[in-house]
Amino acid sequence: MRKNRKGRTRRFAAFLGFLVLAWAGGFVWFVANIPGEAGDTTTHTDAIVVLTGGSERLPVGLALLEEGLGDRLFVSGVYSGVDVATILDLNTQAPTTLACCIDLGHDADHTIGNARETAIWMAADNRASLRLVTANYHMPRSLNLFRRIMPDIEIIPHPVFPDTVRVDAWWRHPRTLVLLADEYTKYLVSLVWPPA
């Protein structure tokens, strides 16, 4: 009995060790593949989509709209009660003339919700392409979910780079390490859930 118990304990410990090593190896791969720059910065799309949650995202989205890289700007996950005028007031660099081309989504409170809310908005006017604006560390999961929920839509990633997230030296910054580890775990979950 004791030998059997010891054998099971060793096998379980070995399995746990394997899982930890696999997670750690995948995590290093994930961090190494976080975008370090915005790739395609010239292709025009039907829409520019900004996911709320970071201070740099909305100004970038507004600038892209002003440059004419998209016909309309959709901001997903906006707090209830916030309107276009409020957004333009908070982003004083953006001209008020952009107000005609901005739509807000108030229903999403997580990334899956962002993707579903955006899919409904895209379908309403038969839009076929979008430029996705979110933080660089959030881009892999966002892209995966958006592509699963909108498989027929062309999606161009446009990452932004928060100053507080030190991807280049993540091992030296505990807050960045925790943030990236959490994001990687969520990314793994996004590979299998929700169903497409």
SULVENQUI-V412125 format. One record per run of one state. SS is the DSSP state (a for helix, b for strand, c for the rest). FROM is the first residue (numbers start at 0). TO is the last residue. If there is no record, write none. Layout:
# SULVENQUI-V412125
ss=SS from=FROM to=TO
ss=SS from=FROM to=TO
This chain:
# SULVENQUI-V412125
ss=c from=0 to=0
ss=a from=1 to=31
ss=c from=32 to=43
ss=b from=44 to=50
ss=c from=51 to=53
ss=a from=54 to=66
ss=c from=67 to=68
ss=b from=69 to=75
ss=c from=76 to=82
ss=a from=83 to=89
ss=c from=90 to=94
ss=a from=95 to=100
ss=b from=101 to=104
ss=c from=105 to=109
ss=a from=110 to=123
ss=c from=124 to=127
ss=b from=128 to=134
ss=a from=135 to=148
ss=c from=149 to=152
ss=b from=153 to=159
ss=c from=160 to=165
ss=a from=166 to=171
ss=c from=172 to=172
ss=a from=173 to=189
ss=c from=190 to=195
